[in-house]
Amino acid sequence: MLKKVSVNIDDGYAESVMIHSLSPDGSVDLSIRLARFPLKNTAHVWIHLATTEGAWSVVDESFQLNGEPLTAVDKDTAEFAAHSSSGEQSLSFKSSARHSSSMKGNASGNTLLGNTRHPEVGIGAIAASYDINFEAGSMGFHSNNGRWELTGIVSGNISIGSKNWGITHQGKWHRYRDTALVGSY
């Protein structure tokens, strides 16, 4: 059971969510993460895909939120969404049944990636789209103060330029620092 506690939230307060998957043979490694800074109405996006065909990634710290408040810990559903200032790029994470072993999540969006494993901070040049689902295999665990890790099945589609991948692999979902999800569990 989660315990609500009072927290002091400063201007640097952040919430994040990530989905990661690695194929059994290591030929496809995908990581998509969105960090929200609700008090600043900004977001950071990190996306990395490595396959036998190459590596693509982006670290973009210029995304904006739609003015969403802090994520309420007691709700069963949540959505983290952000977009570029031009509106051409977007990334959202949605989850349901958040407090159960049947938690489901989705990461979807359109961004621009670079053809590199180690990107500089900024916008990429190659159009990419994602529709990735997560289905928990257990209740997960709290790995540190405010961070919740779940393992399960990651499936979906990724398109980068003219390349497409369909995946169904073991993976993980984590979220960090929902409102009042600090203190003891």
FIKOLZA-1660 file (N, C-alpha, C; in steps of 0.1 Angstrom, whole numbers, plus 5000, padded with zeros to 4 digits):
% residues 185
   i   px   py   pz ch aa at
   1 5008 4988 5000  A  M  N
   1 5000 5000 5000  A  M CA
   1 5009 5012 5000  A  M  C
   2 5005 5022 4992  A  L  N
   2 5013 5034 4991  A  L CA
   2 5008 5044 5002  A  L  C
   3 5018 5051 5008  A  K  N
   3 5015 5060 5019  A  K CA
   3 5017 5074 5014  A  K  C
   4 5007 5082 5015  A  K  N
   4 5008 5096 5011  A  K CA
   4 5015 5104 5022  A  K  C
   5 5025 5112 5018  A  V  N
   5 5032 5120 5028  A  V CA
   5 5033 5134 5022  A  V  C
   6 5035 5144 5030  A  S  N
   6 5038 5158 5025  A  S CA
   6 5051 5159 5019  A  S  C
   7 5052 5166 5008  A  V  N
   7 5065 5168 5002  A  V CA
   7 5067 5183 4998  A  V  C
   8 5079 5187 4999  A  N  N
   8 5082 5201 4995  A  N CA
   8 5086 5200 4980  A  N  C
   9 5079 5206 4971  A  I  N
   9 5082 5205 4957  A  I CA
   9 5088 5218 4953  A  I  C
  10 5100 5217 4948  A  D  N
  10 5107 5230 4943  A  D CA
  10 5106 5230 4928  A  D  C
  11 5112 5241 4922  A  D  N
  11 5112 5243 4908  A  D CA
  11 5118 5232 4900  A  D  C
  12 5127 5224 4906  A  G  N
  12 5134 5214 4899  A  G CA
  12 5127 5200 4899  A  G  C
  13 5116 5200 4905  A  Y  N
  13 5108 5187 4907  A  Y CA
  13 5106 5181 4893  A  Y  C
  14 5108 5168 4892  A  A  N
  14 5106 5161 4880  A  A CA
  14 5099 5147 4882  A  A  C
  15 5092 5143 4872  A  E  N
  15 5085 5130 4872  A  E CA
  15 5090 5124 4858  A  E  C
  16 5092 5111 4858  A  S  N
  16 5096 5105 4846  A  S CA
  16 5090 5091 4844  A  S  C
  17 5090 5087 4832  A  V  N
  17 5085 5073 4828  A  V CA
  17 5093 5068 4817  A  V  C
  18 5096 5055 4817  A  M  N
  18 5105 5049 4807  A  M CA
  18 5100 5035 4803  A  M  C
  19 5102 5032 4791  A  I  N
  19 5100 5018 4787  A  I CA
  19 5113 5013 4780  A  I  C
  20 5117 5001 4783  A  H  N
  20 5129 4996 4778  A  H CA
  20 5127 4981 4774  A  H  C
  21 5133 4977 4763  A  S  N
  21 5132 4963 4758  A  S CA
  21 5145 4959 4751  A  S  C
  22 5149 4947 4754  A  L  N
  22 5161 4941 4747  A  L CA
  22 5157 4927 4742  A  L  C
  23 5160 4925 4729  A  S  N
  23 5157 4912 4724  A  S CA
  23 5166 4901 4730  A  S  C
  24 5161 4889 4731  A  P  N
  24 5169 4878 4737  A  P CA
  24 5183 4877 4731  A  P  C
  25 5185 4880 4718  A  D  N
  25 5198 4878 4712  A  D CA
  25 5206 4892 4712  A  D  C
  26 5200 4902 4718  A  G  N
  26 5207 4915 4718  A  G CA
  26 5207 4923 4705  A  G  C
  27 5199 4918 4695  A  S  N
  27 5199 4925 4682  A  S CA
  27 5191 4937 4682  A  S  C
  28 5181 4939 4691  A  V  N
  28 5173 4951 4692  A  V CA
  28 5173 4956 4706  A  V  C
  29 5177 4968 4708  A  D  N
  29 5177 4974 4721  A  D CA
  29 5170 4988 4720  A  D  C
  30 5158 4989 4727  A  L  N
  30 5150 5001 4726  A  L CA
  30 5148 5007 4740  A  L  C
  31 5149 5020 4741  A  S  N
  31 5147 5028 4753  A  S CA
  31 5140 5041 4750  A  S  C
  32 5129 5043 4756  A  I  N
  32 5121 5056 4754  A  I CA
  32 5118 5062 4767  A  I  C
  33 5122 5074 4770  A  R  N
  33 5120 5080 4783  A  R CA
  33 5115 5094 4781  A  R  C
  34 5106 5098 4790  A  L  N
  34 5101 5112 4790  A  L CA
  34 5102 5117 4805  A  L  C
  35 5109 5128 4807  A  A  N
  35 5109 5134 4820  A  A CA
  35 5101 5147 4820  A  A  C
  36 5092 5148 4829  A  R  N
  36 5083 5160 4830  A  R CA
  36 5088 5169 4841  A  R  C
  37 5088 5182 4838  A  F  N
  37 5091 5192 4849  A  F CA
  37 5078 5201 4849  A  F  C
  38 5067 5196 4857  A  P  N
  38 5054 5202 4856  A  P CA
  38 5054 5217 4861  A  P  C
  39 5063 5221 4870  A  L  N
  39 5063 5234 4875  A  L CA
  39 5069 5244 4865  A  L  C
  40 5077 5239 4856  A  K  N
  40 5083 5247 4845  A  K CA
  40 5076 5245 4832  A  K  C
  41 5066 5236 4831  A  N  N
  41 5059 5232 4819  A  N CA
  41 5068 5228 4808  A  N  C
  42 5079 5221 4811  A  T  N
  42 5089 5216 4801  A  T CA
  42 5091 5201 4803  A  T  C
  43 5097 5195 4793  A  A  N
  43 5100 5181 4793  A  A CA
  43 5113 5178 4786  A  A  C
  44 5119 5167 4790  A  H  N
  44 5131 5161 4783  A  H CA
  44 5128 5148 4777  A  H  C
  45 5133 5145 4765  A  V  N
  45 5130 5132 4758  A  V CA
  45 5143 5125 4755  A  V  C
  46 5144 5113 4759  A  W  N
  46 5156 5104 4755  A  W CA
  46 5151 5092 4748  A  W  C
  47 5156 5090 4736  A  I  N
  47 5151 5078 4728  A  I CA
  47 5164 5072 4722  A  I  C
  48 5165 5059 4724  A  H  N
  48 5177 5052 4718  A  H CA
  48 5172 5038 4712  A  H  C
  49 5176 5036 4700  A  L  N
  49 5173 5023 4694  A  L CA
  49 5186 5018 4687  A  L  C
  50 5190 5006 4691  A  A  N
  50 5202 5000 4684  A  A CA
  50 5198 4987 4679  A  A  C
  51 5201 4984 4666  A  T  N
  51 5198 4971 4660  A  T CA
  51 5210 4967 4652  A  T  C
  52 5209 4956 4646  A  T  N
  52 5221 4951 4637  A  T CA
  52 5223 4960 4625  A  T  C
  53 5213 4968 4622  A  E  N
  53 5213 4978 4611  A  E CA
  53 5219 4991 4614  A  E  C
  54 5220 4994 4627  A  G  N
  54 5226 5007 4631  A  G CA
  54 5220 5012 4644  A  G  C
  55 5223 5024 4648  A  A  N
  55 5219 5030 4660  A  A CA
  55 5213 5044 4657  A  A  C
  56 5202 5047 4664  A  W  N
  56 5195 5060 4663  A  W CA
  56 5192 5065 4677  A  W  C
  57 5193 5078 4679  A  S  N
  57 5190 5083 4692  A  S CA
  57 5188 5098 4692  A  S  C
  58 5182 5103 4703  A  V  N
  58 5180 5117 4705  A  V CA
  58 5180 5120 4720  A  V  C
  59 5185 5131 4724  A  V  N
  59 5183 5137 4737  A  V CA
  59 5178 5151 4734  A  V  C
  60 5166 5154 4737  A  D  N
  60 5160 5167 4733  A  D CA
  60 5154 5173 4746  A  D  C
  61 5159 5184 4750  A  E  N
  61 5155 5191 4763  A  E CA
  61 5146 5203 4760  A  E  C
  62 5140 5203 4748  A  S  N
  62 5132 5215 4744  A  S CA
  62 5117 5212 4743  A  S  C
  63 5113 5200 4747  A  F  N
  63 5098 5197 4747  A  F CA
  63 5091 5205 4757  A  F  C
  64 5078 5206 4755  A  Q  N
  64 5069 5214 4764  A  Q CA
  64 5057 5205 4768  A  Q  C
  65 5052 5208 4779  A  L  N
  65 5040 5202 4784  A  L CA
  65 5027 5210 4780  A  L  C
  66 5016 5204 4783  A  N  N
  66 5003 5211 4780  A  N CA
  66 4998 5217 4793  A  N  C
  67 5006 5220 4802  A  G  N
  67 5002 5226 4815  A  G CA
  67 4996 5216 4824  A  G  C
  68 4999 5203 4822  A  E  N
  68 4993 5193 4831  A  E CA
  68 4999 5195 4845  A  E  C
  69 4991 5191 4855  A  P  N
  69 4995 5192 4869  A  P CA
  69 5004 5180 4873  A  P  C
  70 5009 5180 4885  A  L  N
  70 5016 5169 4890  A  L CA
  70 5008 5156 4889  A  L  C
  71 5014 5145 4887  A  T  N
  71 5007 5132 4886  A  T CA
  71 5002 5128 4899  A  T  C
  72 4989 5125 4900  A  A  N
  72 4983 5121 4913  A  A CA
  72 4986 5106 4915  A  A  C
  73 4992 5103 4927  A  V  N
  73 4996 5089 4929  A  V CA
  73 4984 5080 4931  A  V  C
  74 4973 5085 4936  A  D  N
  74 4962 5076 4939  A  D CA
  74 4953 5072 4927  A  D  C
  75 4955 5078 4916  A  K  N
  75 4947 5075 4904  A  K CA
  75 4952 5062 4897  A  K  C
  76 4943 5055 4891  A  D  N
  76 4946 5043 4885  A  D CA
  76 4952 5044 4871  A  D  C
  77 4950 5056 4865  A  T  N
  77 4955 5059 4852  A  T CA
  77 4964 5071 4852  A  T  C
  78 4972 5072 4842  A  A  N
  78 4981 5084 4841  A  A CA
  78 4985 5086 4827  A  A  C
  79 4987 5099 4823  A  E  N
  79 4993 5102 4810  A  E CA
  79 5004 5113 4811  A  E  C
  80 5015 5110 4806  A  F  N
  80 5026 5119 4804  A  F CA
  80 5026 5123 4790  A  F  C
  81 5025 5135 4786  A  A  N
  81 5025 5139 4772  A  A CA
  81 5033 5152 4770  A  A  C
  82 5041 5153 4759  A  A  N
  82 5049 5165 4757  A  A CA
  82 5050 5166 4741  A  A  C
  83 5053 5178 4737  A  H  N
  83 5055 5181 4723  A  H CA
  83 5066 5192 4721  A  H  C
  84 5071 5192 4709  A  S  N
  84 5081 5202 4705  A  S CA
  84 5074 5216 4704  A  S  C
  85 5081 5227 4705  A  S  N
  85 5075 5240 4703  A  S CA
  85 5068 5242 4690  A  S  C
  86 5073 5235 4679  A  S  N
  86 5067 5236 4666  A  S CA
  86 5055 5227 4665  A  S  C
  87 5053 5218 4674  A  G  N
  87 5042 5208 4674  A  G CA
  87 5044 5197 4664  A  G  C
  88 5056 5196 4658  A  E  N
  88 5059 5186 4648  A  E CA
  88 5063 5173 4655  A  E  C
  89 5068 5174 4667  A  Q  N
  89 5072 5162 4675  A  Q CA
  89 5063 5160 4687  A  Q  C
  90 5060 5148 4691  A  S  N
  90 5052 5146 4703  A  S CA
  90 5056 5132 4709  A  S  C
  91 5054 5130 4721  A  L  N
  91 5056 5118 4728  A  L CA
  91 5047 5117 4740  A  L  C
  92 5040 5105 4741  A  S  N
  92 5031 5104 4752  A  S CA
  92 5032 5090 4758  A  S  C
  93 5031 5089 4771  A  F  N
  93 5030 5076 4778  A  F CA
  93 5017 5076 4785  A  F  C
  94 5010 5065 4784  A  K  N
  94 4997 5063 4791  A  K CA
  94 4998 5050 4799  A  K  C
  95 4992 5049 4810  A  S  N
  95 4991 5037 4818  A  S CA
  95 4978 5035 4825  A  S  C
  96 4974 5023 4827  A  S  N
  96 4962 5020 4834  A  S CA
  96 4964 5008 4843  A  S  C
  97 4955 5006 4852  A  A  N
  97 4957 4996 4863  A  A CA
  97 4971 4998 4870  A  A  C
  98 4974 5010 4872  A  R  N
  98 4988 5013 4877  A  R CA
  98 4992 5006 4890  A  R  C
  99 4982 5003 4898  A  H  N
  99 4985 4997 4911  A  H CA
  99 4982 4982 4912  A  H  C
 100 4984 4975 4901  A  S  N
 100 4980 4961 4900  A  S CA
 100 4990 4953 4892  A  S  C
 101 4990 4940 4893  A  S  N
 101 4999 4932 4885  A  S CA
 101 4994 4931 4870  A  S  C
 102 4983 4937 4867  A  S  N
 102 4978 4938 4853  A  S CA
 102 4980 4951 4847  A  S  C
 103 4990 4959 4852  A  M  N
 103 4993 4973 4847  A  M CA
 103 4996 4972 4832  A  M  C
 104 4990 4981 4824  A  K  N
 104 4993 4982 4810  A  K CA
 104 4998 4996 4807  A  K  C
 105 5007 4997 4797  A  G  N
 105 5012 5010 4793  A  G CA
 105 5014 5011 4778  A  G  C
 106 5015 5024 4774  A  N  N
 106 5017 5026 4760  A  N CA
 106 5026 5038 4758  A  N  C
 107 5036 5038 4750  A  A  N
 107 5044 5049 4746  A  A CA
 107 5042 5051 4731  A  A  C
 108 5038 5063 4727  A  S  N
 108 5036 5065 4713  A  S CA
 108 5040 5080 4709  A  S  C
 109 5044 5082 4697  A  G  N
 109 5047 5095 4693  A  G CA
 109 5055 5096 4680  A  G  C
 110 5059 5108 4676  A  N  N
 110 5067 5111 4664  A  N CA
 110 5078 5120 4669  A  N  C
 111 5090 5116 4666  A  T  N
 111 5102 5125 4669  A  T CA
 111 5112 5125 4658  A  T  C
 112 5122 5132 4660  A  L  N
 112 5134 5133 4650  A  L CA
 112 5146 5127 4657  A  L  C
 113 5152 5117 4651  A  L  N
 113 5164 5111 4657  A  L CA
 113 5176 5114 4649  A  L  C
 114 5188 5112 4655  A  G  N
 114 5201 5112 4648  A  G CA
 114 5205 5098 4646  A  G  C
 115 5214 5096 4636  A  N  N
 115 5219 5083 4633  A  N CA
 115 5232 5081 4640  A  N  C
 116 5231 5080 4654  A  T  N
 116 5242 5079 4663  A  T CA
 116 5238 5072 4675  A  T  C
 117 5248 5066 4682  A  R  N
 117 5246 5059 4695  A  R CA
 117 5247 5069 4706  A  R  C
 118 5255 5080 4704  A  H  N
 118 5258 5090 4714  A  H CA
 118 5254 5104 4710  A  H  C
 119 5242 5108 4711  A  P  N
 119 5238 5121 4705  A  P CA
 119 5242 5133 4714  A  P  C
 120 5244 5144 4707  A  E  N
 120 5245 5157 4714  A  E CA
 120 5231 5161 4718  A  E  C
 121 5230 5169 4728  A  V  N
 121 5216 5174 4731  A  V CA
 121 5211 5183 4720  A  V  C
 122 5199 5180 4715  A  G  N
 122 5193 5187 4704  A  G CA
 122 5184 5178 4696  A  G  C
 123 5179 5184 4685  A  I  N
 123 5170 5177 4677  A  I CA
 123 5177 5169 4666  A  I  C
 124 5172 5157 4663  A  G  N
 124 5177 5149 4652  A  G CA
 124 5171 5153 4639  A  G  C
 125 5174 5146 4629  A  A  N
 125 5170 5149 4615  A  A CA
 125 5162 5138 4608  A  A  C
 126 5161 5126 4614  A  I  N
 126 5154 5115 4608  A  I CA
 126 5141 5113 4615  A  I  C
 127 5130 5113 4607  A  A  N
 127 5117 5111 4612  A  A CA
 127 5115 5097 4618  A  A  C
 128 5109 5096 4630  A  A  N
 128 5107 5083 4636  A  A CA
 128 5093 5083 4643  A  A  C
 129 5087 5071 4643  A  S  N
 129 5074 5070 4650  A  S CA
 129 5074 5057 4658  A  S  C
 130 5066 5057 4669  A  Y  N
 130 5066 5047 4679  A  Y CA
 130 5052 5044 4683  A  Y  C
 131 5049 5031 4685  A  D  N
 131 5036 5027 4691  A  D CA
 131 5040 5014 4699  A  D  C
 132 5044 5016 4711  A  I  N
 132 5050 5005 4719  A  I CA
 132 5041 5003 4731  A  I  C
 133 5037 4990 4734  A  N  N
 133 5029 4986 4745  A  N CA
 133 5037 4979 4755  A  N  C
 134 5032 4979 4767  A  F  N
 134 5038 4972 4779  A  F CA
 134 5027 4965 4786  A  F  C
 135 5029 4953 4790  A  E  N
 135 5020 4945 4798  A  E CA
 135 5028 4939 4810  A  E  C
 136 5025 4943 4822  A  A  N
 136 5032 4939 4834  A  A CA
 136 5030 4924 4836  A  A  C
 137 5041 4918 4842  A  G  N
 137 5040 4904 4845  A  G CA
 137 5039 4902 4860  A  G  C
 138 5040 4913 4868  A  S  N
 138 5039 4912 4883  A  S CA
 138 5036 4926 4888  A  S  C
 139 5036 4928 4901  A  M  N
 139 5033 4940 4907  A  M CA
 139 5046 4950 4907  A  M  C
 140 5057 4944 4904  A  G  N
 140 5069 4952 4903  A  G CA
 140 5075 4955 4917  A  G  C
 141 5084 4964 4918  A  F  N
 141 5090 4967 4931  A  F CA
 141 5095 4982 4931  A  F  C
 142 5097 4987 4942  A  H  N
 142 5102 5000 4944  A  H CA
 142 5117 4999 4946  A  H  C
 143 5125 5004 4937  A  S  N
 143 5139 5003 4937  A  S CA
 143 5146 5014 4945  A  S  C
 144 5140 5025 4947  A  N  N
 144 5145 5035 4956  A  N CA
 144 5133 5045 4959  A  N  C
 145 5136 5055 4966  A  N  N
 145 5125 5064 4970  A  N CA
 145 5118 5071 4959  A  N  C
 146 5106 5066 4956  A  G  N
 146 5098 5072 4945  A  G CA
 146 5099 5065 4932  A  G  C
 147 5107 5055 4930  A  R  N
 147 5109 5048 4917  A  R CA
 147 5103 5035 4918  A  R  C
 148 5095 5032 4908  A  W  N
 148 5088 5019 4907  A  W CA
 148 5091 5012 4894  A  W  C
 149 5096 5000 4895  A  E  N
 149 5101 4992 4884  A  E CA
 149 5091 4980 4882  A  E  C
 150 5087 4978 4869  A  L  N
 150 5079 4966 4865  A  L CA
 150 5086 4959 4854  A  L  C
 151 5085 4946 4854  A  T  N
 151 5089 4938 4843  A  T CA
 151 5077 4932 4836  A  T  C
 152 5079 4929 4823  A  G  N
 152 5068 4923 4816  A  G CA
 152 5071 4922 4801  A  G  C
 153 5061 4923 4792  A  I  N
 153 5063 4921 4778  A  I CA
 153 5061 4935 4771  A  I  C
 154 5071 4938 4763  A  V  N
 154 5070 4950 4755  A  V CA
 154 5068 4946 4740  A  V  C
 155 5058 4952 4734  A  S  N
 155 5055 4949 4720  A  S CA
 155 5051 4961 4712  A  S  C
 156 5053 4961 4699  A  G  N
 156 5048 4972 4691  A  G CA
 156 5056 4974 4679  A  G  C
 157 5055 4986 4674  A  N  N
 157 5062 4990 4661  A  N CA
 157 5070 5002 4662  A  N  C
 158 5081 5003 4655  A  I  N
 158 5090 5014 4654  A  I CA
 158 5093 5016 4640  A  I  C
 159 5092 5029 4635  A  S  N
 159 5096 5033 4622  A  S CA
 159 5106 5044 4623  A  S  C
 160 5117 5042 4616  A  I  N
 160 5127 5053 4615  A  I CA
 160 5131 5054 4600  A  I  C
 161 5128 5066 4594  A  G  N
 161 5130 5068 4580  A  G CA
 161 5122 5057 4573  A  G  C
 162 5128 5050 4564  A  S  N
 162 5121 5039 4557  A  S CA
 162 5122 5025 4563  A  S  C
 163 5128 5025 4575  A  K  N
 163 5130 5012 4582  A  K CA
 163 5119 5010 4592  A  K  C
 164 5115 4997 4594  A  N  N
 164 5104 4994 4603  A  N CA
 164 5108 4981 4611  A  N  C
 165 5104 4981 4624  A  W  N
 165 5107 4970 4632  A  W CA
 165 5094 4967 4640  A  W  C
 166 5091 4954 4641  A  G  N
 166 5080 4950 4650  A  G CA
 166 5087 4942 4661  A  G  C
 167 5084 4945 4674  A  I  N
 167 5090 4938 4685  A  I CA
 167 5080 4932 4694  A  I  C
 168 5085 4921 4700  A  T  N
 168 5078 4915 4712  A  T CA
 168 5089 4908 4720  A  T  C
 169 5093 4915 4731  A  H  N
 169 5104 4911 4739  A  H CA
 169 5101 4913 4754  A  H  C
 170 5108 4907 4762  A  Q  N
 170 5108 4910 4776  A  Q CA
 170 5113 4925 4778  A  Q  C
 171 5108 4931 4788  A  G  N
 171 5112 4945 4790  A  G CA
 171 5108 4950 4803  A  G  C
 172 5110 4963 4805  A  K  N
 172 5106 4969 4818  A  K CA
 172 5100 4983 4815  A  K  C
 173 5092 4987 4825  A  W  N
 173 5086 5000 4826  A  W CA
 173 5090 5006 4839  A  W  C
 174 5094 5018 4840  A  H  N
 174 5095 5024 4853  A  H CA
 174 5090 5038 4853  A  H  C
 175 5085 5042 4865  A  R  N
 175 5081 5056 4867  A  R CA
 175 5088 5061 4879  A  R  C
 176 5090 5074 4880  A  Y  N
 176 5097 5079 4891  A  Y CA
 176 5090 5092 4896  A  Y  C
 177 5088 5092 4908  A  R  N
 177 5084 5103 4916  A  R CA
 177 5071 5109 4913  A  R  C
 178 5060 5101 4913  A  D  N
 178 5047 5106 4913  A  D CA
 178 5045 5115 4925  A  D  C
 179 5035 5124 4924  A  T  N
 179 5032 5132 4935  A  T CA
 179 5030 5124 4948  A  T  C
 180 5036 5127 4959  A  A  N
 180 5035 5120 4971  A  A CA
 180 5040 5106 4972  A  A  C
 181 5046 5101 4961  A  L  N
 181 5051 5088 4961  A  L CA
 181 5065 5088 4966  A  L  C
 182 5067 5094 4977  A  V  N
 182 5080 5094 4984  A  V CA
 182 5077 5090 4998  A  V  C
 183 5088 5087 5005  A  G  N
 183 5086 5082 5019  A  G CA
 183 5086 5067 5019  A  G  C
 184 5079 5061 5029  A  S  N
 184 5079 5047 5030  A  S CA
 184 5068 5040 5022  A  S  C
 185 5069 5028 5019  A  Y  N
 185 5060 5020 5011  A  Y CA
 185 5054 5009 5019  A  Y  C
% end
